[in-house]
């Protein structure tokens, strides 16, 4: 898989805010500080697409 133009779409809190589209979606599940954001940034070869924090929320 080659990701060419990654971008942040929306931060949705309810189903009516979900973006419409026909592309496949991927879900990452895990505790607050397991490296999900770091994984996303590595996958798309960018440093700040997904924000990382030094302290969990």
N, C-alpha and C positions, 0 to 999 in steps of 0.2 A: 504494500500500500504506500502511496506517495501523497502526502498532504501538501497542497500547493499554496492555498491562501487561507490560513486559519484566521478566524476572527471571533470575538465575543459577540454573541447575538443578544441575549437577554438574561436577566436573573428573574425567574418566574416563581411566584409563590402560590399560584392557583392554576388549574388546568386551562382556564380561559386565556391566560397569558402565554401559554406555550406557543412557540413559533410554528407556523405551518410550513410544511415542506415534505418532499418525497425522498430525501436522503436517509440512509441508515443512521441509527442513533446508537451510541455506546453509553453504558452506565458504569460508573465506578463507585463502589461501595466500600466503606471502611471507616475506622475510627478517625477522630479529628486530626491526629498527627502521624498518619502512616505513610505519607508521601504521595497522595493523589495529585496534588498540584505539581509537584516535581516530576511525576510521571508524565503528565500532560505536556509540560514544557519540554521535556526530553523528546517526547513523541513528535512534536511539531517543530523541534529545533529552534525554539525561541526561549528567552529568559523570563519574560513577564506576561505571557498570555494568561496563564492562571497564576494568581497571586499566592505567594507563600508568606507565612508568618513565623517568627521565631518563638511565639508563644501560642498555645492552643486557646480556643474560645469556648 
